[in-house]
Amino acid sequence: MSIAKLESYGLLQVAGEDARAFLHAQLTNDLENLPPGQARYAGWCSAKGRLLATFLVVPSAAGFLLQLSRDLVPSVVQRLAMFILRSKVKISDASDRWVQYGLWGPAAGGPLCVSQSGASTTVHIEPDRTLVFTPEPSSNHTSPNASFGDWDLAEVRAGRPRIVLATQDQFVPQMVNLELAGGVDFRKGCYPGQEIVARAQYRGTVKRRMVRLRGAALQPGQALYSDDAPGHVSGTVVNAAGDEALAVLPIAVIEAQVPIRAQPQAAALEVLPLPYAQ
């Protein structure tokens, strides 16, 4: 079994008797009907429908744990707390109270199934990948033999966007395929930016989509270029690991198979398939 310590992820704790209703009203996915033993992906948008964060929402004994990029934790805690008003909700940075591990190996349970073992919480991500949140280093997980980069590469290949500080407030959910990755429910009630997100879905106004690329070491937020507009920025890297990346590009460029480059004169990047239909 391969084990990686996921130090680039943070955790928020959302507790209180109104925690579920509060999150349901803020996030892009349905939390009211989330079963106790099931996690769910979701986004949190600005009033303009741009993603401020992407989460894995995990039920816990004290309410919910929200996994997100660690560099977003301070700003998200502060901004999300502004919406509490009279709700009985407490939001805190739980990043230092939990150790997060990514494990490769067969595991029981369906997609996003959540289980408890003592004080630890396990989330079954894929047939061969599991997340473990534990309040202190466990004897089972103290010898990582893989890196966060390995886990990040698996997430890139799964086509799951992770908003970081460099990409915050840039994309509506559909631009990064969040609805295709199970992070948007178009039947639920209102949330910040919901009208814009719904309009983009039903009126076909999304002109950019996320693709998977290979061929260069890229960074989130990095500009990309296409041959149909020499010298002009055509796309933006969302996540990257090794020589692979997820990037948002104009649909017209994707469909025309226009070469994409990290720099105008650099070698063309290879466009690879994603595990879901676009």
C-alpha positions in Angstrom: 0.0 0.0 0.0 1.2 3.5 -0.9 0.7 6.3 1.7 1.1 10.1 1.2 0.7 12.8 3.8 -1.5 15.5 2.3 0.0 18.7 3.8 -1.3 21.0 1.1 -4.9 20.3 2.1 -6.6 22.2 4.9 -9.8 21.4 6.9 -12.6 23.5 8.1 -14.9 22.3 11.0 -18.5 23.5 10.6 -20.4 22.7 13.8 -23.7 23.6 15.4 -27.3 22.6 15.1 -27.8 24.8 12.0 -24.6 23.6 10.3 -26.3 21.4 7.6 -28.9 24.1 6.7 -26.1 26.7 6.6 -23.9 24.7 4.3 -26.9 23.8 2.1 -27.6 27.5 1.6 -24.0 28.4 0.8 -22.7 25.5 -1.4 -23.4 24.3 -4.9 -24.5 20.8 -3.9 -27.4 19.4 -1.9 -26.4 19.0 1.8 -29.9 18.7 3.2 -30.2 15.2 1.8 -26.6 14.1 2.4 -26.7 10.7 4.2 -24.5 10.3 7.3 -22.2 7.9 5.7 -21.6 9.8 2.5 -19.3 12.6 1.5 -20.0 15.0 -1.4 -18.0 17.4 -3.6 -19.2 21.0 -3.7 -18.1 24.5 -4.6 -18.6 27.9 -2.9 -19.2 30.8 -5.2 -19.2 34.6 -5.0 -22.3 36.5 -5.9 -21.0 36.6 -9.5 -21.0 32.8 -9.6 -17.2 32.5 -9.5 -15.6 29.8 -7.4 -14.0 30.9 -4.1 -13.3 27.4 -3.0 -14.0 23.7 -3.9 -14.7 21.3 -1.0 -15.0 17.7 -0.2 -17.8 17.8 2.5 -17.5 15.0 5.0 -20.0 14.4 7.8 -18.4 14.1 11.2 -19.5 13.6 14.8 -19.3 17.4 15.4 -21.0 18.4 12.2 -19.0 18.6 8.9 -15.4 18.6 7.8 -14.7 20.6 4.7 -11.4 19.7 2.9 -10.0 22.4 0.7 -6.7 23.8 -0.5 -4.7 24.9 2.6 -3.8 28.3 1.2 -7.4 29.3 1.1 -8.3 28.4 4.7 -7.8 31.9 6.4 -9.8 33.8 3.8 -12.5 31.2 3.5 -13.0 31.0 7.3 -13.3 34.7 7.5 -15.5 35.2 4.6 -17.8 32.2 5.2 -18.3 33.3 8.8 -19.8 36.6 7.5 -22.9 34.7 6.4 -23.6 33.0 9.7 -25.8 35.9 11.0 -28.2 34.4 13.6 -27.6 30.8 12.6 -26.3 28.5 15.3 -23.1 27.6 13.5 -19.4 27.7 14.3 -16.7 27.7 11.6 -13.1 27.0 12.6 -9.8 26.1 11.0 -9.3 22.4 11.9 -6.2 22.0 9.7 -3.8 21.5 12.6 -6.2 19.3 14.6 -6.2 16.6 11.9 -3.5 14.7 9.9 -4.6 13.9 6.4 -3.4 10.9 4.5 -4.0 9.5 1.0 -3.8 5.8 0.7 -3.6 3.6 -2.5 -4.9 0.1 -2.2 -8.2 -1.9 -2.4 -10.8 -0.6 0.1 -14.4 -1.6 0.8 -17.2 0.8 0.2 -18.8 2.7 -2.7 -17.8 6.1 -4.1 -17.4 8.7 -1.3 -18.5 6.3 1.4 -17.5 7.5 4.8 -16.6 5.2 7.7 -15.3 5.7 11.2 -12.5 3.7 12.9 -11.9 5.0 16.4 -11.2 8.7 16.2 -10.3 8.5 12.5 -12.5 9.2 9.5 -12.1 7.4 6.2 -13.5 8.5 2.8 -13.4 6.0 -0.1 -12.5 8.2 -3.1 -12.0 5.6 -5.8 -11.7 1.8 -5.9 -8.0 2.1 -5.2 -7.8 5.4 -3.3 -8.8 6.4 0.2 -8.6 9.5 2.4 -7.9 9.2 6.1 -8.4 12.0 8.6 -6.9 11.3 12.0 -6.5 13.6 15.0 -2.9 12.5 15.5 -0.3 10.5 13.5 -1.3 6.9 13.6 1.0 3.9 13.7 -0.6 2.8 10.5 0.2 6.0 8.6 3.4 7.3 10.0 5.7 6.1 7.2 4.6 7.8 4.0 6.1 6.2 0.9 4.5 8.5 -1.6 4.2 12.3 -2.0 1.4 14.8 -2.1 2.4 15.2 -5.8 1.4 11.6 -6.4 -2.0 12.2 -4.9 -2.4 15.4 -6.8 -1.5 13.7 -10.1 -4.3 11.1 -9.3 -6.7 14.0 -8.8 -5.7 15.6 -12.1 -6.2 12.3 -13.9 -9.7 12.0 -12.2 -10.5 15.5 -13.6 -11.3 17.0 -10.2 -10.6 20.7 -9.9 -9.1 22.1 -6.7 -9.4 25.9 -6.4 -6.3 27.4 -4.9 -5.3 31.0 -4.1 -3.9 31.6 -7.6 -7.2 30.6 -9.2 -9.7 31.9 -6.7 -12.7 33.9 -8.0 -11.9 33.1 -11.7 -14.2 30.3 -12.8 -17.8 29.5 -12.8 -18.3 25.9 -11.8 -19.0 24.6 -15.3 -15.7 26.0 -16.6 -13.8 23.6 -14.3 -16.3 20.7 -15.0 -17.4 20.8 -11.3 -20.9 19.6 -12.3 -19.4 16.7 -14.3 -17.3 15.7 -11.2 -20.5 15.6 -9.0 -20.1 19.0 -7.3 -23.2 20.8 -8.5 -26.9 20.1 -8.0 -29.1 22.2 -10.3 -32.3 21.2 -8.5 -31.5 22.6 -5.1 -32.4 26.0 -3.8 -30.5 29.2 -3.8 -26.9 29.8 -2.9 -24.5 32.7 -3.7 -24.1 33.0 -7.5 -26.8 30.3 -8.1 -28.7 32.4 -10.7 -25.5 32.9 -12.8 -24.5 29.2 -12.5 -28.0 28.1 -13.6 -28.1 30.6 -16.4 -24.8 29.3 -17.7 -26.1 25.7 -17.6 -29.5 26.2 -19.2 -28.7 29.0 -21.7 -25.5 27.5 -23.0 -23.4 30.6 -22.1 -20.4 28.6 -20.9 -17.7 29.2 -23.5 -14.8 27.6 -21.7 -14.2 24.1 -20.4 -11.5 22.3 -18.5 -9.2 19.8 -20.2 -6.3 17.6 -19.2 -2.9 18.4 -20.6 0.5 16.7 -20.6 4.0 17.8 -21.7 5.3 20.5 -19.3 5.6 21.3 -15.6 2.9 24.0 -15.1 1.6 25.9 -12.1 -2.0 26.8 -11.0 -2.9 30.2 -12.4 -0.4 30.0 -15.2 -1.4 31.4 -18.6 -1.6 29.2 -21.7 -1.4 30.1 -25.3 -3.1 28.8 -28.5 -1.9 29.1 -32.1 -5.1 30.7 -33.2 -4.3 33.9 -31.2 -0.5 34.3 -31.2 0.9 36.2 -28.2 -2.5 36.4 -26.5 -3.5 34.4 -23.4 -6.0 31.6 -24.3 -6.3 29.6 -21.1 -5.4 29.2 -17.4 -4.0 26.2 -15.5 -6.3 25.0 -12.7 -4.2 22.3 -11.1 -0.9 20.6 -12.1 1.2 17.7 -11.0 4.4 16.3 -12.7 4.0 17.0 -16.4 0.2 16.9 -16.4 -2.4 19.6 -15.7 -6.0 20.6 -15.7 -6.6 23.8 -17.6 -9.5 26.0 -18.7 -9.6 26.7 -22.4 -12.1 28.2 -24.9 -14.4 25.4 -26.2 -13.8 26.6 -29.8 -10.0 26.0 -29.3 -10.7 22.5 -27.8 -13.1 21.5 -30.6 -10.8 22.8 -33.4 -7.8 21.0 -31.8 -5.7 24.1 -31.9 -2.2 23.5 -30.5 -1.9 24.7 -26.8 1.4 25.9 -25.5 2.9 26.9 -22.1 4.7 29.7 -24.0 4.0 31.0 -27.5 7.1 29.3 -28.9 7.1 26.2 -26.7 6.2 22.7 -27.7 2.5 21.9 -28.1 0.9 20.2 -25.1 -0.9 16.9 -25.5 -4.6 16.9 -24.8 -5.6 13.8 -22.8 -9.0 12.3 -22.1 -10.9 12.8 -18.8 -12.9 10.0 -17.1 -16.2 11.7 -17.7 -18.1 12.8 -20.8 -17.9 16.5 -21.6 
